[in-house]
């Protein structure tokens, strides 16, 4: 039997398919994921329970879910500005790292401070650090037409080496048994937790506030309108007289600020000091979160929770199923593959006859 | 410094740089046809682990090399299908491939972590890597097929109008790039290390990506660039051994900084950019347009 598949460009734009395709992608990921568990000679149902349900079956788990989702959501919200504007800032990991270095650096320099202003200063410097690192690809793009994808990516590795330099060099904890980590931040520099005994911190509020602000900017302001028009057609935007270079600059700064905040929240929240691996690839994973959430602020909150679950599930899978926690990356990769694949249905009608 | 020491250092540079040459030359051909594949790191890791596992199970170098190559064909084939047929965003698809590859390789290789193997002699691969650069340089500049690849990368609409099959050309260059990345991974786990460890390519995929830009998409410059990058990394260890007080991280970030500088230099002038970078890089090809 031969199937003839014919595709045709969609003339009508379907909102239903646009918002349904992330769900289809998740379903396909689970379907293929069950094969992976079968290959590993594990029962798929049992494994899925350990992967997706047991991690959030108690208050500690739910708190951890928010701990992981917070940086993902904040970074992805920031990235959505760039992506809407067709600017590919893929260096959020580096901007996060710079935020942690700047903000965390303040916490280490003033490590005997008990002032209530210490934490706000750290947060401010975290945001500045991220913005600073995002300014570089933005200015290079504006002044020299340099490809922002490559520069932001390269700067990520530069930032990681700078962090490495500080934690094995000048900021190394003298009482740290020679380990590559800094002294802990003073209590005044730690992010308050929401519930005693759990790690979920006030970063959650920041994520929600950024989400709301983003929603308002996208739907109620001229800036949001400019982004939307530029994303749909650069030519139309130029015709309308929007200054594309300014848009590049502002969107980069916004995403840098968000990534920097996320980095500072990580180090002054759950981690409490600076060391080499402050982020389990949050900056890159947030790109998946932004796409999965359809660059919609509320969608991003939902997808950040889902992707956070793959981190938690992977940790549980390592404990209880004895499979490497990298299985989480397999799911993240799969879900992005399927999402991008199902996007095809937004643009084209497919006929099988 | 004695002669022996210098020869010793050169030897280490040769051995440690070869994976960059493999992955870089593959990505160069892919990018020349207008496709940016950010999945190198994932492809390398999966190539490394499949080769390693096959060698442990069968004890046969030929099978292990073959399956490592097949892994590259399959994974880059999936990437090609997504970006060419489904016209997905190349950046996102490449990142998905890297994330997927990191996860998959760690899962597959879990049981083989500490297994010892007899490594292959790296010098075969070093010789092959030089021949490969020569072959690619000749292919791109002197053969008709090479010209088609470049035409597709410069302007896919014109190439299509002239009757060249854009999709097929890009399938082939993507798969070539994928196989080269797998070979780079294979070399690392079978010749260089020789062992398997989670995430053992240690960011070489990203350096290879930087290398292609650093070389302004020219094969011979890529070879020179690879040895500069590789040499800097080795020099750092030796300088620290003789007591130079420069932080090692400074050397480690050099390839990335150098690439940014080259990128700024070539893109600040429109003509210069045209002469070096493929114009259709990262632009999806849609027949219907």
Contacts between the chains, C-beta under 8 A, distances in Angstrom:
chain1	res1	chain2	res2	distance
A	9	B	288	5.3
A	36	B	107	7.6
A	40	B	107	7.4
A	88	B	91	5.3
A	90	B	38	8.0
A	90	B	91	6.3
A	90	B	95	7.0
A	140	B	260	7.5
A	140	B	263	7.9
A	140	B	264	5.8
A	143	B	268	7.8
A	144	B	264	4.9
A	144	B	267	5.6
A	144	B	268	4.0
A	145	B	267	4.9
A	145	B	268	6.8
A	145	B	270	7.8
A	145	B	273	7.3
A	146	B	260	7.8
A	146	B	263	5.2
A	146	B	264	5.2
A	146	B	267	4.6
A	146	B	268	7.6
A	147	B	263	6.5
A	147	B	267	6.6
A	149	B	36	7.5
A	149	B	91	6.0
A	149	B	282	7.2
A	150	B	209	7.8
A	150	B	210	7.7
A	150	B	213	5.8
A	150	B	259	7.3
A	150	B	260	7.9
A	150	B	263	5.9
A	151	B	260	5.4
A	151	B	263	6.3
A	153	B	38	7.9
A	153	B	206	7.1
A	153	B	209	7.6
A	154	B	210	5.9
A	154	B	256	4.1
A	154	B	257	7.6
A	154	B	259	5.4
A	154	B	260	5.3
A	155	B	256	7.3
A	155	B	260	7.2
A	157	B	203	6.9
A	157	B	206	6.4
A	157	B	253	6.7
A	157	B	256	4.8
A	158	B	253	4.6
A	158	B	256	5.2
A	158	B	257	6.3
A	161	B	249	4.0
A	161	B	250	7.8
A	161	B	252	5.0
A	161	B	253	4.3
A	162	B	249	7.0
A	162	B	253	7.5
A	164	B	249	5.1
A	164	B	252	8.0
A	165	B	247	5.1
A	165	B	249	4.1
A	165	B	250	7.4
A	168	B	249	8.0
A	169	B	247	6.2
A	281	B	99	7.6
A	284	B	95	6.2
A	284	B	99	6.9
A	285	B	99	7.5
A	287	B	92	6.7
A	287	B	95	6.0
A	288	B	92	7.9
A	288	B	95	7.7
A	288	B	96	7.4
A	288	B	99	7.5
A	291	B	92	5.9
A	323	B	107	6.3
A	323	B	110	6.8
A	324	B	106	4.5
A	324	B	107	5.6
A	324	B	110	5.0
A	324	B	198	6.9
A	326	B	102	6.3
A	326	B	103	4.4
A	326	B	105	7.8
A	326	B	106	3.3
A	326	B	107	6.0
A	326	B	198	6.8
A	327	B	103	6.1
A	327	B	106	7.9
A	327	B	107	5.6
A	328	B	103	6.8
A	329	B	99	5.0
A	329	B	100	6.9
A	329	B	102	5.1
A	329	B	103	3.0
A	329	B	106	7.5
A	330	B	100	6.1
A	330	B	103	3.6
A	330	B	104	5.6
A	330	B	107	6.4
A	331	B	103	7.6
A	332	B	96	8.0
A	332	B	99	5.3
A	332	B	100	7.7
A	332	B	103	7.3
A	333	B	42	7.7
A	333	B	96	4.9
A	333	B	97	7.0
A	333	B	98	7.8
A	333	B	99	4.2
A	333	B	100	2.6
A	333	B	101	7.4
A	333	B	103	6.1
A	333	B	104	7.8
A	334	B	100	6.4
A	336	B	92	6.4
A	336	B	93	7.8
A	336	B	95	7.3
A	336	B	96	3.8
A	336	B	99	7.2
A	337	B	78	7.4
A	337	B	82	6.7
A	337	B	93	7.4
A	337	B	96	5.1
A	337	B	97	8.0
A	337	B	100	6.9
A	340	B	82	6.0
A	340	B	86	7.1
A	340	B	88	3.8
A	340	B	89	6.5
A	340	B	92	5.8
A	340	B	93	5.6
A	340	B	96	6.9
A	341	B	82	6.0
A	341	B	86	5.4
A	341	B	88	6.8
A	343	B	86	7.4
A	343	B	88	6.4
A	344	B	86	4.3
A	344	B	87	7.0
A	344	B	88	7.5
A	347	B	87	7.4
